[in-house]
Amino acid sequence: MSEYREIITKAVVGKGRKFTQSTHTVTAPNRPSSILGCWIINHRYEAKKCDKTVEIHGHYDINVWYSYNHNTKTEVVTETVSYTDVVKLKYRDKDHLISDDTDVIVRVIQQPNCLECTISPNGNKIVVDVEREFVAEVIGETKVCVAINPEGCGKDDDFCDEDDLDEELEDLSPDLLLGEEE
């Protein structure tokens, strides 16, 4: 009998991280005079494994509060932006069993966040710089090699000695088990 066994189990078989900075142009209905605030909300995304990468498809709303008409009026403009981030799997398990039965887990390290919001040089658009970051893990079947103890499990361990367990059970009072002992 062999001293080692290969066990097939689910584990992380691929892992990668992606940091992205992107620039978006938002069109306002009025010519902006100044930017009063910018925030990003309603972030949603889905991920799928594609060969040696994980593709993340998502979208979020960019909200820009700006003044116009020589800083006499304000308005908020909202624009939904879509993106695709491709995460390269830097760690890949060489013992991964090729199959379509994999799970992809993506965690957001940095939610989409506005770095800078400015008025474009020609003055009729708003330019928004955004950052975001993800970690992707691929869970799949892999092989693990374990050593087999030829003596069996627990022959040298006190916690597996069945004789000691029998002696401890014999010393118990049956009345105690029934709750009748005072």
N, C-alpha and C positions, 0 to 999 in steps of 0.2 A: 504494500500500500504506500502511496506517495506521501511525502512529508509536507506537501503544499497543496492547496486547492485554489482554483480560480472561482471567485464569486462574482456574479453579475448583479450590479446594483445601480440605482439612480444616483447621480452626483453631478456637480458642476463640471461640464466638459468643455466649456468655452467662456471667456470673460473678456470684456473690453470696456473702455471709457472714452467718452467724446465730449469735448468742450467746443462750443460754437459761438462765434460772434457774427451777427448779421446786421445788415442795414436795410431798413424799410422806408419807403416813401409814402406818406399819408397826404391825401389831397383834402384840403379844407374848402368849404363852400365860400368862405370869405378870405381875403388876403390878410394873413396874420401879421400883427404888429409885434407881439412878443409871446413867448411860451410861458405859461403859468404853472403847468404841471403835466406829467406824463406817467401813466401806469398801465400795467399789463394784467389782464384778468382772463378768466374762463379758459385756462390751458387744458387741452385734451390731447391724448396721443394713443397710438397703438403701435405694437412692434411685431416684427416677424423675422425669422431666420432666413437668410438668403446666402447659401454656400458658406463662405468664411466670414460673413458679416451679419449684423443685425440692422435692419432698416426700421427707423422710427418715423412714422408719419403723424404729424400733429398740426394743431392750429391754436391760435390765441387771439384775443381782442386787444388792440392797442387803442387806448383812450388818451387823447391830447386835449388839455384845457388851454385855450389860447385867447389872446385879446386881439381885437381888430378895430378898424375905423379909428386909427390913431389912439389906441388904448382906451376907448370910451365904451366898448362893448366886449362881452366875453361869450364863448361858446365851447362846447365839448364836441369833438369829432371822434367817431369810433370807426375802426377798420379792422376786419378779420384777416389775419395773415396765416397762410399755410406754409409748412416747411417739411423737408425730409432730411433727416440726419442718418448717415451711414456709420455704424460703429464697427471698426475692425476688431476681430477677436484676437487679441494679443496672446492670451493663454488658450491653448487648445490641447485637450487630452489625446495623446497618441493611441490610447487603448479604447477610445470611444467607438462603440458599435454603430455602424452606419445604419440609420433608420429614420423614418419620417416622424417617429414618436419622440419628439423633443419638445420641451417647454421653454419659453423665453420669458425671463423676468427682467424688467427694466425699472430702475429706480431713478428718480430725479434727484441729482445732487444740488443743482442750482435751478430753481424755477426761472422761466423767462423773466428777465429783469431789464429795465431801461437803464442803459449806461449814460446816454446823452440824447437830448432832444433839441434840435435847432431848426431854424428857418433856412430853407435852401438859398443859395446865392442869388437866384433870380427872384426870390421873395414870394413865390406863390405856392410852394409846397413845404411840408414839414418832414425832416429827416430824423429817423429814430434808430439809434444803435442799441441792439439787444444782445444779451448773453444768456446762455443756457448750458447745462451740463447733465449728462446721463451716465449711468453704469448699467451695462447689459450682461446678463448671465444666461447661458444656455444649459439647461438641465437635460441629461440624456443617460442612456445606459452605458456603463463602462465595466471593465474587469478590474477586480481587486484580488491580489494574490495574498493568501494568508497561510501562516505556518500551522501545521497540525501537530498537536502534542501526542506522541505515540502512547503515552500512559493514559490518555483519556482526559476528561475534564475533571479537575479538582482532586486528583489522587493525593497530591501533597498539600492541599489546602484544608485548613480546619473547618471552614464554613461549609464544605461539602461532605463532611463525614456523617454518613447516615446512622452509624452506631451511636454517636454522641446525641443525635437528635432523638433517637428512640429512648435513650436513658432520660433525657430531659422531659419527654412526654410521660414516661412512667412515674416520675416524681410528682406530677401534678395531681392534685386532689380532685376527684370527680365531682365533689360537692362544690368546689370553686367554679367549675365550669357551668354548673347549674345555677350558681348564685345563691346557694343555700348555706354556705359556710359563714360563721359569724366572726 
